[in-house]
């Protein structure tokens, strides 16, 4: 949940808390490291795909809150499936 994500920002403190967090260099250091961990995990688990493959149904608490793999991410014209491979954008040394 977002609460778990925000706990890291609160723990770090400083400008990492609130809407100005992108102004803190620690924000970029933290998220670059998370991206590296995600990249390494993807390479080790190449058969694992973004979940869920299908959107949650109307009876789910996550209905219209979770984007499925092949659904477009509003307001952009791109799907999570298209964003999984970063090799065409950048690479780690």
Secondary structure, 3 states (H helix, E strand, C coil): CHHHHHHHHHHHCHHHCCCCHHHCHHHHHHHHHHHHHHHHHHHHCCCCCCCCCCCCCCCCCCCCCCCCCCCECCCCCCEHHHHCCCCCCCCCC
